[in-house]
């Protein structure tokens, strides 16, 4: 069987290469496509260069018209690549181009996603043979996107389980940083179409955090060049600014505390047993709400509350980390291997 997977983000790069590895071990042929995107390019060219990922089209930038034009152009280019390849199935995590091409060519499309709130799913879920999603997400959230209830299958795992299952942190990722000698601050995806908050207020929070860290450093993981440039202007040399895409799991694992404005790395921190504060603006996505209920995540929007809770965590860090790790281990024990669910559904639907 030839399995086509379309990769649009760093999370999807981790997700689909972990799936591709296991499908390949079972003897299936793999076709991986992606796009030119600042958050992906360096990772594809370095850590994932052995995968021969074909990059077609590009990211459309931060404005809606640019995103739409880039998607239309990419669909045309991607179609020319896919027709001669003749894949048997297509997997994506909400790729409008892949879902539309698969539908048009009668290739079964499988949507693997933990973000029903993402606008792209109104374009992809109705076209999907199967919607595969974590068990904590209610069926109604997917039905509201246009998915049929009969197409939805849930696995008892969170998405980072796909690539964290056998993960061991690598100290070489630390560079000049000391283990537990820093707080890791992940900037939000402020250029996403669904995001309404700018970078300034998050970087102002970062500036306030620096003032209470003492001997600890603040490491700021930026998503875009513009974010990094603004971070340097606001924070100066008081923070370590990382302006290139990195595989974050090791940096998370060795941090004292993780503060995240997005979803994937926040989930990774919780599953790795690292004290995690979410500064996601607005209502939390369902997966993060689940982690908050299990006390593996604290969601705070008020900067004063973030400072207060962070100071409390750092004061008793060893005790806090031990408690967080125990809760993470309990969660791992109740989850299943999600690949087995994916494999079963692929076999049943093709």
N, C-alpha and C positions, 0 to 999 in steps of 0.2 A: 504494500500500500504506500502511495506517495502522500505525505501529509504536509500541507502548506500552512505556515504560521506567519502572520504579519505583525511586526514589532514596531510600536510607536513611542515607547517611553522606556526609561531605564528599568522600571519595575517589570515591564513586559519583556525586556531583554533577559532578566533573571528568570522570570516565569517560563518563557518559552524555550530557552536553552536548557533549563532543567528538565522540562517535558521532552524536548528533542533528544536529550541524552538517553532517556529511558526508552523512548520509542525506537531509537536507533539500535539499542541493545537487543530489542525484540525483532530486529531485522527489517524495520520499515525505512523507506526513503524519506529524507527530510528536505524541504525547501523553506528557507528562511528569507523573508523580505523585510525591509525597513525603509526609512527615509533619512535624508540628510537633516540633522537636527543637532544643535550645539550640545544638548544634554546626552546625546547618543554617540556622536561621531568618534570621540576619542576612545570611548569604551569599546566600540566595535573594532577600531583599528588596533587596539592594544590587547586588553584582557580577553576579548572574544574574537580575535582575528582568525583563529582556527576554524570558525564556524562558516566562513565564506558567505556571510550575510550579504544579500544583494540590496543595495540602497537605491530606491527609486522615488523621485520626487523629493519634496522638502517641506519642512514646517512652515506654516503660513504667518508666523509672527503673533503679536499680541492683539491685533484688531480683527474684528469679525469678517470683514471683507477679505482681508489677506488670507485668513484661514479657509474661507470658502473657495477662493480662487486656487489656492494650493491644493485643496482636496480634489477639485474638478480636474486639474491638470494631472495630479498624481494618478487618479483613476484611469485616465487614458493611457498613461505610460505603463501602469501596472498591468492593465489588460493585455498589452502586447507581450509582456513577459509571461503571463500565466497561460495564455492560450496554448503555446507549444509545449508547456510543461505538463499539462493535463493532470493536475493533482486530483486525488480521490476525495479528499476532504480538506476543509479549511478551518483553522483555529485562529481566533483573534480575541482581544480583550476590549473590543469596542472600536474596531477599525471600520468606519463607514465605507471606505474604498473596497476593502476585502469582502465585507458582507454583501455589498451591491454586486461586485463581480461574481462572487460565488453564486448568488441568487440568479444572476443573468445566465450563467453557464451551467446551472443545475448541479453545482457542487455543494454538498451539505456543509453548512456553516455552523460551527460550534462556538458560542460566546462563553468565554470563561472570565468572570468578572465579579468583584466584590463591591462595585460602585454603581448600583442602579440609579443613583442620583445624577450621574454624569449625563450631560445632554446628548452625547453621541449614542447612548443606548436606545433612544427613541428611533434612531435610524437603523440600529443593528439588531436589537432584540426581536422585532417582528419578522425579520428575515432569517432568523436562526433556527436550524433544526433542533438544537438543544441550547438551553441556557444553563450553565454549570456555575454554581455559586456556593459560598459558605452557608452552613446550616443556620447561622444566627440571623440571616436576612429573611424577613417574612416574604412569603410568596406574593403578597399584594404589592410590594415595592416593584417587583418585576412585571406584574400584570399591568401596573400603571404605566409602564414604558411601552406597552403594546404586545408583550410576550403572552403566549397562550399558556395557561396553567399546566397543560399536559407536557409542555416542552421543558419545564423547569426541573432540574435535578440538583439536589444539594449534597455537598460533601461535608463531613464532620471535621473540618479543619479550616484554618485561616490561610489566606493565600501565601504568606511568606513561608509556610511549612513546605511548599514545593522546593524551595532552595535552601532552607535552613535545616532541613532534616538531618543532614550529616555534617553540618557546618562546624568548623573549628577556627576560632579567631587567629589572625596572623599579626604578630607584633611588629612585623616589618612595615605594616600600614601606618604605624604611629609616627615614623620619622623622628623628629626631635621632641615629640610629646612624651610625657610620662604616663604610665598606666594610672588611671584614676586621678590624673593631674589636671584634668580639664573637664569643663561642661561643654557638651556638644549642642549647638543651636542650629536647627535646620530651618532655613527660610521657606516660606510658603510658595506655592505655585501661583504667584500674583498675576501672571500673564495668561492663565487659563481663562476660557470664555465664561466660566461660572463664578470667577473670583471678583469681588467688588472692593477689596481692600488693598491699599498700596504698600510699598516697601517701607516708607518712612516710619510708620508707627511701630513696625516690628523691630527696626533697627534702633529706634529710641528705647524700646524695651531691652534690647541687647546692651545698650549703653548703661542702663540702670543696673543690669545684672552684673556687669563688670565691676561696678562699685562695691559689691558685696562679696566678691569671690576671694579676696585675700591672695593667697599664694597660687590659687588655681587660675588656669587660663580659660578664656572663652574661645572656642573654635566655632566659626560661623561657616556653614556649608551653604554656598550660594548656588542658584540654579542658572543664572544668566550673567553675562558680562556686565549688564547695566546694574544688576543687584550688587555685584562685587565692587564696582566702581563707587557706588553710593555708600556701601559698607565701609570702604576705606576712607571716604570723606568724613563720615559720621564718627567712626570708631578709631580711626588712625591706627597707631601701632599697639593699641591696647588689646586688640583681638587678633587671632590668627584667622585670616580670611582664605578660604579654599574656593577658588574660582573655576575649578575644572571638575568634570564628572568623576566621581570616585565610587568604588564599591564600598558602601557605608557600613556594612555589618561589623567589620573588625573595629572601626572607629567607634561605633556604638558600644560594642561589647566592653571596650577598655575605658569608656568614659565614666566619670563620676555620676553624672545625671544627664539625661537626654531631654531636650526641649524641642518640640517639633510643630511646625505649622502645616504639615501635610498628613498623609495617611500611611504610606508604606513604611517609612523608616520608624514611625511611631509604633506601628505594629511589630516591627523587628525588635525594637527596644523592649517592648513588653514581653515578647516571646523569649528574648535573651536574658530576661530577669534584671534589666537595668531600670532604675527608677525613671519614670517617664512623665513629663508634663506636656499636655497638648495645648497649643495656643491657636488651634484651628478656629477661625472666626465664624461665628454663627453656630447653627445646630450641627452637632457631631454626626458624621456618617454612622450607620448602624453598627458596623464592625467596631468602631472606636467606642461607641456606647457600651457594647458588650464588654470590652476590655475595662472600661471604667467601672462597670458593675462588678467585675471580678477583682477590682482594686489593683489592677495592673497599669492604671493610667489615671492621671488627674487632669481634668479639663478646666482651664482657667482662661478667661478673656481679659480680666482686669489686670493691668500691669502691677498694681500694688499687691494683689493676691499672689501673682507669680513670684514676686520678690519674697513675700512672706513664706510661702510654701517651700521655695527653693532653699531659703536659709534654714528652715526646719529640717529638710532632707539632709543637707550638708552637715548639720550639727551632729547627727547620729548616723552617719553614712554607712558604717559597717553593719549596724543593726538593720537599717532600712534595706540595704542591698540583700542581706540574708533573707529577710522576709519576702522581698520581691522575687528572689530566685525560687523560693519554695512555692510561691503561688504560680510562677511560670511553669515549674516542673509538674505541678498538679494539672495545669491546663494541657500540657503536652501529653500526659497520660490518658486523657479522655478523648484525644483526637485520633483520627484515622489517617492512613496514607492516602491523600487525595488523588494521587496518580491512578490508583486502582479503580476509583470511581470514573475518572476520565476514560480510562482504557475500556472499561465495561460498556460505557455509553457509546464510545466510538464503534466498538464491535457490533453493538446492537442496532446501530443506526446506518450501517454501511453494508 
